[in-house]
């Protein structure tokens, strides 16, 4: 798609045979509108502009009985919306775009959702990026109702494509009458979720995961996401979801999908967590450990079906991916949290030590590594039995990697402190479960791999959370840094990591203080 296509997409023609269809279109649009958005309503007299604008204002205000007079004579009418201000304007009597300055239009609409009838009277004074709805009588006369010809310009072009795809998706999957309820954002900058709620109370989740844009090359002509083996489309989620469900595990059922746009309607597994105010709930964590033991003890395919015609190959969690992840520490954590820069030689030593340390991981067993297997992505479902009580909701970046990675991800949870005694107990549970199905399971080798992958993951997350703060404006992740630093120190105490431990002691005393020269224990 060219830049020009991005700016202005082909029109979406929506038939509006009656008032109910108009109100349904308004509800669809309301869920998409955000502060600062401009919606222009064009068409001749009697085409239905004010009817649609009134439905939009009432819906945005959350008041179906709200009095919404036509602003033909006042030019502009403002409302307090349920979440954002609303500005409804009619420019039929406007003398030209220069009059908008006198109205204080820019200040009035900066954080509002603006609906403008007769926008052509404002000349070019309105910003070009907008959603335009041209209303007209449908062919066949007044009895046939009206049609809405909807186009988007600028950023609205992509949003309109997604909205159109969403409309088609809910129509064919039986969720047309559901309302969309936003859900809290996660660390992803491209993926979001909404809850769909039908009038009878039935719920589902809408996953919005558009194709990942190609980032700038960072190494050997490849972007970070490609090197780190991050999923570029929603195909990965669909494939792994079907794979987990085929094993009898509780991944969400997919009710509907638009793979090209990146929209999925998913079973709502609920919101009961595996943690409480005191931290991990041992019974629930134990069952989550058993899920991993079951998964890792099963011979798993490396290629999974997405559709009947399309397969997805799980990428390897290779040295290149593991290294670029740990390098997030010198790239982000060291300069923005420690407030210093590593010398070239210190960084080279860091990379060489990690390369040597990871060699035994790469030579070891590999399995499905879900990569985000921790408390925010696990749902407890007490109405189910056995392993199915653990709902798994985040796995689109799954790779073929060490079984130890997901165990460390769970038992060294970045957002909930896992006490060392519980961690040790659950590692023992995992080892027993693996030995029960495979007497040849090497517990000592797993313990080494667990320490290495735990250290790799903690190092990576320190960099990610610093990046979320500095680059993405999400400072709340910084409160987790002391916990992750503690996990990292715990992992580096393993003999397999002695050389790396010396590096961290030398360059990152915040995590590992320099050992006293006289051999005395470090000061508290």
N, C-alpha and C positions, 0 to 999 in steps of 0.2 A: 504494500500500500504506500502510495506516495504522500509527500507532505501535504499536497493539495487535497488528497482524499481525506487525510486526517482533519483538515480544516473544515470540510463540508461534505457530509455523507449524503447518499441518495435519500429521498424522502421516505418516511414511513406513513402510509395512508391508513387511517383508522376510521371505520364506519361508525357513525353515531346515530343509530336509528331513532333513539328516544332519549329522554332525560336521564334514565337509569344508566344508559351507556356513557353519557357525558360525565355523570358522577363517578362511574367506574374508572374512566380515563383519569379524572382528577385524582382519585385515590392512588392510582398507579404512579402518577407524576409526583405526588406529594412525598412518597417514600424516597424519591431520588433527589429532591431539591435540598440545597444547602445554603447557609448564609452567604450573601454576595452574589447569588445566582440571579440572572435576568431571564424572564420568560416574556416573550413578545407575542401578542395575540392580534393577528391581522385578519382581514376579511371585510366584506361589505356590510351595510346596515342590515340588521336582523339575522346575521349569519350565526350568532350564538356566542360571540366573544364574552359578553357580560355574564351569560349563563355559566360558561366554563370558569371565568374568573371568580364568580361568586362561589362556585363549588370548591375551587382551590383555596380561597380565603377561609371558608368555613372549615375545610379539612385541616388546613395549617393551624387554625386557631383552636381546633378541637371542640368546636361549638356548632352543631348542625343547625341551630336556630338563630345564629348570629345575623343581625341586620347588616346587609352589605349593599348600600345604595350605590348606584352608578356614579362614578366621580366625574361625569361629563362637565359639570359646572365648577366643581372644586378643583379639578385637575388631578389632585392627589388625595388619597385617603390612607391613613396609617392605622395598623392594628397591632395589638400585642398577640403574637402567635403563641402556641403551646410551648415552643422551644426557641423561636427566633422572631424578631419583628417582621411584619409584612407590609409592603407598600403596594397599593393598588392605584394605578394611574390611567387616565384616559386623556390622550393628547389630541383629541379631535379638534379642540378649540385652540390648540397651541399655535402661536404665530411662527414658530421655527425653533430649531435646536438651541439657538442662543438664549432662549428663555429658561432653559433648564438651569443655567447658572443662577439666575434670579430666584429660582425655586429652592436652591440649595440641594439639588438632586444628588450630587456625588456623596455629600455628607449624610443625607437621609437614607441612602440605599447601601452604604458601605458594608454593613453587617446584617442587612435585611434580605429577604426574598422578595424580588420585585416583579410585579405583573403589570405589563404595559399594553393597553389597547391603543390602536392607531399609532404604532411606533413610527410609521413612515412620516408623520408630521414633525418628528424630531430631527429630520435629516440624518446626518452622520454623528450626532452628538451622543448617541447611545453606544456603549461599547459593542464591538463586533462579536465577542464571544457570548453566545446566547442560545437558548432553546426557542425556536420560532414555531408557533402553531397557527397555521392558516386555515380558517374555518370557511366552509362554503356549503351551499345546498347540494345534496347528493343528486346524481342524475335521476330523473324521474319525477321531479317536483317536490313540493313541501312534504307530501305524505311519506316520502322515502327518507326523511330526516336530513342529516348533515354528514359531512366528512371532515376529518381533521388531517391536514397534511403537515407532518411534523419533521422539522430538520434541526440539526445541531451544527453549530460552527465552533471552531477552536476546540477546547477541551470537551465541549459538550458533544462533539461528534462521537468520540469513543464511549461516552456515558450513554448516549442515545442508543448506540449499537448494543451495549450491555442491557439496557432497559428493554429494548425490543426482544432480545434473546430471553431475558427473564420472563417477559409476558408470554412468549411462546412456550417456555418451559413449564410455567405454572398451569397454563391452559391444558397442555397434554398430559400433565402428571396429576391433575386433580387438586391443585392448590391455588386456584384462581381467586377464591374468596378470602384467602388468608391475608392478615395484615403483617407488615414487616416491622420487627422490633429490633433496633440496633443492640449489639452486644459489645462488651468491653473489648478494646483492641489488644492484640498480643504484640510480641516483639517484631512480627513480620511487618515490612513496609509495603508489601503488595497484596497481602491476603487479609480478608476480613470475614466476619460472620454476622448473620442476622438470624433471629428466631422468627419463623413463620407460625402464625397462630390462626387456626380456623375458627369460625363462629362457634363451633361446638367445643372448643378448647383443645382440640388435637394440635400438636406442635411438631415442627420439623426444623432443621437448621439449613439455612442457605449459606453455602460456602462460596465466596467470591474470590476466585484465584486466577486472575487473567494471566496470560503468558508473560513470563518474566522478561522485562526488557534487557537487551544485551548491553552490558556495562562496558566501560572502557577497558582496553587490554591492560593487564598489570604484569603479565609474565609470559614471555614467548608468544605474544600476540593473542593470549587468551584472557577473558575476563575472570574476576575472582569467582563468580558463581559457577563457571564451568570447571575451574580447577578444583573447587571445593565440593564438586558433585552435588550441587543444589538443584532441585527439580526445576525445570524450565517451563513445564506445562502441568496441567491438572491430571494428565495421563498417569503420572507416577502414583498419585494418591489412589486413583481408581484401581490400578493394578494391584497395589499392596493391600488395599481394602478387600478386594475379592480374594486375595491369597490368604489373608488372616481369617476371613469368614469361612473359607473352605476347610480350615483347620478346626473349626468349631469355636473360634475365639470371638469376642464381642467387639468387633469393629462395626461402625454404623452401616445399616443397609442403605443403599443408594436408591432413592425413590425416582429421581429424574436427573438428567445430565445434559449439559451443552459443553462438549469437550473443547470446541473451538474458542468459545468465549471464556471458558473457565468457570462455569456455574454448575454447582451440584446441589441438589436437595437431598439432605441426609436425615436418617433416623436421629431423633433427639434422644440421646442416651441418658438425659437428665443432668443434674448438677451436683449430686452428692459426692463430696470429695473423699480422697483417701487420707486426708489430714484434717485435724481440728485445731482449735486454738492452742493446744499444747504441742502441736507438731504431728509427726506421722502416727497414724493409728496402726499399731503393730499387726493386728489380724489382717488388715487390708493390704499393708505392705507385704506381708508374708504371701498372700495370694498373688500379688503382682509379681513377686519373685518366682513363684511356681509357674506362672504364665511364661516367663522367660526360660525357665528350665525346660518346660515342655517344648517351646519353640526351638531352643538350641539343641534339644535332643532329637529333633526330627530332621530327616533328610528333606531339604527344601529345594525347589527349582530356582534357577537363576533368571529365568525368563517367565514373565507372567502375562496372561491375557488382559488386554484393556477392553477390547470388543472382539467379536467373532473374527474380524479381519485384521486386528491390530494387536501386537504384543509390545511389552515393555521389558527391556533388559536392565536388571539392577546393576548400577555401576559399581566398580570396586572401590573400596575405601583405601586408596593406594597412598604411597609415600608422598606424592605431590599434594594430595588433598590434606593429609594429616599435617604436613609441614606448613602449608599456607595458613592453616588454622592456628597453629601455635605461634606463628609469626604475627598474629593479631596482638599478642602481648607487647612486643617491641614497637609495633606500629601505632597502637592506641593507648594501652594501659600505661606503659612507661612514660610517654611524654605528657599524657593528660591527667594521670593519677599521681604518678611519682614526681612528675615535673622535671624530667631530665631526658637526655638522649643517650642511647648506647653508642659506643664507638664502633667503627666498622669491624674491628677485630673481635669485640665482645659479641656482636651479633653473629658473626661467622662462627664463632665457637658455639654459640647457642644452637644454631642450625645443625652444625656437625654433631653435637652431642645428641640432639633429638633424632637425627638420621641414624646414628648407631643404635640408639635405644629402641627405636621403632622397628629395626630389622627383624627382631625375633617375633614381633607381632605380625608382621607381614608374612613370615614363614609359618605362622601358626594356623589353626583352624579358622574358617570364615563361615558366617551365617548371615541371615537377615539382621541387619543392624538398623533399628527403627530411628535411632538418633535423637529423638525427643521423648523418650520414655521416662517421664517423671511426673510429679504430682499434678501440675496444671493440666496435663493431658490424659489423666486417668480418672475415670468415673466409677464410683461404687454403685452397683445395682443389686441390692439385697434380695430383690424379687427373683433373681436368677440363681442358678446353682453352680457350685464348683468354680472352675476357672472363668466361667462366663459372667461371674459377678464383677469382673474387672473390665470396664469399658475402655477401649483404646481409640483415641480420636486424632492423633497427630503423627503422621508417618510418611508424609509426601517426600521427605528427603532421605528415605531409606537407601542403604547401600549394602554391599557385601563386605562385612568387616568382622572384627574380633567379637566373640560372644561377651567378652568382659565389658565392652563399651556400654551397653544398655544396662547392665547390672550396676556399673558405677554411676550411670546417669540417674538411676533410681535411688541408690543408697547414698549418693552424695548430692542430694537434691539442692539445686541452686537457690530455691526459694523457701525451703523448709529445712531446718537443722535436724539432721539425723544423728542422734547420739552415738558415739563410738561403740558402746556396748550393743546397741540395736543393730548397727551396721555389721558388726562381727557375727552376731547371732544369725542374721539373714544371709550373710555370705556362707555360713555353715549350712543353712537350709538349702541354698542353691546347690552347694557341692553334694549334699546327700541326695537331692532329687536327681542330679545328673548321674551320680554313681549308681543309683537304683536302676536307671535305664541303660547305663553303660559302665560296667565294672572297670573298664580301661580309662575312665575319665581321670585326667592328671590334675589333682587338686593343687599341687605345688606350682605347676605351670600356670594354672588359672590364677592363683594368687599373685604371681608376678605380672601376668597380663592385666589383672585388675588394677594393680598399683600404677602400671605404665599408662593404661588408658584413662584411669582416674586423673592422673597428673596432666595428661594431654588435654583432657576435657576441661579441667579447671583452668589451665593456662589459656585455652581458647576462650572460655567464657569471661575471664577477666578482661580480655581484649574486646569481646563482643559488647559487654555491658558498658565499658568505657566508650565504645563507638556509639552505642545507643544514646548515651548522654551527649556526647560532643557533636556527633553528626546529625542525629535524628531528633534531638530535643526531648529525650525521655530520661530525665535525671533520676526517676524513682528506682531505676535498676541499680544505682550506686549503693543503695542501702544493703544490698546482698553481698557486696565485695568482701567484708570481713569473714563471712561464712565460707565463701569460695577460697579465700586465702588460707583459711584453716584447713579445708579439705586438701588443698595443694600441699601444705606442709605435712599433713598426715601421710599422703602418698609418697612424698619425697623421702620419708623415713625408711622406705623399703630398700634393702641392699641393692636391688636391681637398678636403682636410680641414684646411686651414691655419687657418680660423676656429675649428674645434673644437679643434684642437691648442692654440690660445691659451687656450681655456677650461680644458682639462685642466692646462696649465702653471700657470694662476692658482689653481686650486682643488684639484688633486690632484698636488702635487709628488712624492708617492711614486712615481707613474708617470712623470711628465714634470717634471723639475726646472725651476725658473725659469731662463731663459737669463741668463747674466751680463750686467750692465749695460754692461761695456766691450767686449762682443763676443768675449771670449776663450772658448775651449771650456770646457764645464762640467767641474768637478772630477770625477775618477773616484769 
